[in-house]
Amino acid sequence: MNPSNRVKISPGLHVLIVLKKDQGSGKLTEGIVKDVLTKSPTHPHGIKVRLESGEIGRVKEIRR
C-alpha cells in the first residue's frame, strides 16, 4: 500500500512513521494510528498521523 495516499491510512492501522526529529537519520517509529492529521488526499512525504502513543510523524510503511 502507498503510505502517501490518505485513503489507505485509518485509525487502528499498524504503521512505521518518521518523527520530525528523526527526518535526518530516517529512524522509524512503530505504532498504531490514532488520528490522521493530513487533510489533503495525498502528500509526497507521507501522510501525517498521531499514534496512540501521542507521537506525530509521517507514515513511511504500512505493516500487516
C-alpha positions as CSV (number, residue, x, y, z in Angstrom):
1,M,0.0,0.0,0.0
2,N,1.1,3.5,-0.7
3,P,1.7,5.4,2.5
4,S,1.4,8.8,0.7
5,N,-2.3,8.2,-0.1
6,R,-4.7,9.3,2.6
7,V,-7.5,6.8,1.8
8,K,-5.1,3.9,2.7
9,I,-4.5,5.3,6.3
10,S,-7.1,4.9,9.0
11,P,-7.2,4.7,12.8
12,G,-6.2,1.3,14.1
13,L,-3.7,0.7,11.3
14,H,-0.2,-0.6,12.3
15,V,2.4,1.7,10.7
16,L,6.0,2.8,10.7
17,I,6.4,6.6,10.8
18,V,9.4,9.0,10.8
19,L,9.2,11.7,13.5
20,K,10.2,15.3,12.7
21,K,13.3,14.9,14.9
22,D,14.4,11.7,13.1
23,Q,14.0,13.0,9.5
24,G,17.7,13.4,9.1
25,S,18.6,9.9,10.3
26,G,15.5,8.2,8.8
27,K,14.8,6.3,12.1
28,L,11.4,4.8,12.0
29,T,8.9,4.6,15.0
30,E,6.3,1.8,15.1
31,G,2.8,2.3,16.3
32,I,-1.0,2.2,15.8
33,V,-2.7,5.2,14.1
34,K,-5.0,7.2,16.5
35,D,-5.7,10.2,14.2
36,V,-5.0,11.1,10.6
37,L,-3.7,14.7,10.5
38,T,-3.1,15.4,6.8
39,K,-6.2,16.9,5.2
40,S,-5.2,16.6,1.6
41,P,-5.8,13.3,-0.3
42,T,-2.0,12.7,-0.9
43,H,1.3,14.1,0.4
44,P,4.7,13.5,-1.3
45,H,6.5,12.9,2.1
46,G,3.8,10.6,3.6
47,I,0.5,11.2,5.4
48,K,0.9,12.8,8.8
49,V,-0.6,10.9,11.7
50,R,-0.8,10.8,15.5
51,L,0.0,7.4,17.0
52,E,-1.8,6.0,20.1
53,S,1.4,6.9,22.0
54,G,0.9,10.6,21.1
55,E,3.9,10.7,18.7
56,I,3.3,12.6,15.4
57,G,5.1,11.8,12.2
58,R,4.7,10.9,8.5
59,V,3.8,7.3,7.5
60,K,6.6,5.5,5.7
61,E,5.4,2.0,5.8
62,I,2.1,0.2,6.5
63,R,2.5,-3.1,8.5
64,R,0.2,-6.1,8.4
